[in-house]
Amino acid sequence: MFRYLPRHQFGSLLGKMFPAYFMLISACSAVSVAAFAYLHPWKTASTIERYQLGSLLLALGCNLSNLLVITPMMVEACTLVG
């Protein structure tokens, strides 16, 4: 994509695609956490299942930080390019 679009159009495209992409990834991670927590309640979960839930929560936290912190900085940088 970056080879075929002029620089300002590529920056504009990324400014629109990245927030939507990371919002979708965060929503899917939240659904995964909710489904896993529903199917494996904390009180009856084994140690492995608790680690799995912790990993899912960590992934959700990373996705949300990417959406709320890194994406706005990237969008700003992409608009400066254009």
Secondary structure, DSSP 8 states (H G I E B T S, - for coil): -TTTS-HHHHHHHHHHHHHHHHHHHHHHHHHHHHHHHHHS-TTT--HHHHHHHHHHHHHHHHHHHIIIIIHHHHHHHHHHH-
